[in-house]
Amino acid sequence: MEKEKNYLELRDFSLGLGPDLFGVADISSIKHEFILSSRIRQEITAGISLAARLSAGVLEDIEDAPTRLYFHHYRTVNAFLDQCAFKVGAYIQGKGFLAIPIAASQIVDWQKQNAHLSHKKVGYLAGLGWIGRNNLLVNERLGSQFRLVTVLTNMPLKMDSPSSQSCGSCRRCVEFCPAQAIKESPEDFDHQRCFERLKEFQRMRLADQYICGICVRVCTGKRP
């Protein structure tokens, strides 16, 4: 009962801040991957995943390369999620539990595109969607048109279950990927080809960060 009560109260508080999706993940199978101290990894038991929807209009402006408009919007949504994670963490800490907000976009290794943890893995375990061919989290309502943030905690919480859905026969991201990095399955995603195209976009001064947005634009979650 305590876990259910904590979950419902935390969900209402979190969604009240403005995010579009909320879920709680059992992180026991992935926390060994987190770039955090062993003491912290031992203490945490759950990952709270929050998602904020991206502007469909801003995404629609993207054609074959990222735009300055998208770059600014990308940073704005990340900053919004970081503020939400800070407030959720403060709420949890006020209840007497450990809370560690993990930044929405803080890359540790750009070559491998690694952060302190994989927000999409936490989001998947929290039931927010499935891992699509584009190697991103895909939600049935939002597609891949959202950003994620994570708060780690030892607060007793009910856990959500991973989605059993998939992209089905949809291959729009495969068709539109400018790097031809997207393959039949997410396991075959070519990280290196993707990264090389991101570097090219950055050299062109289209964005001051390694982002693209094309596969995000075409992934709406509406499968054929």
PyMOL commands that set and color helices and strands:
alter all, ss='L'
color gray80, all
select helices_A, chain A and resi 2-15+31-33+38-43+56-60+68-94+119-125+172-176+186-188+191-203+214-218
alter helices_A, ss='H'
color red, helices_A
select strands_A, chain A and resi 21-26+46-53+99-102+107-109+114-115+130-131+137-138+146-153
alter strands_A, ss='S'
color yellow, strands_A
deselect
rebuild
show_as cartoon
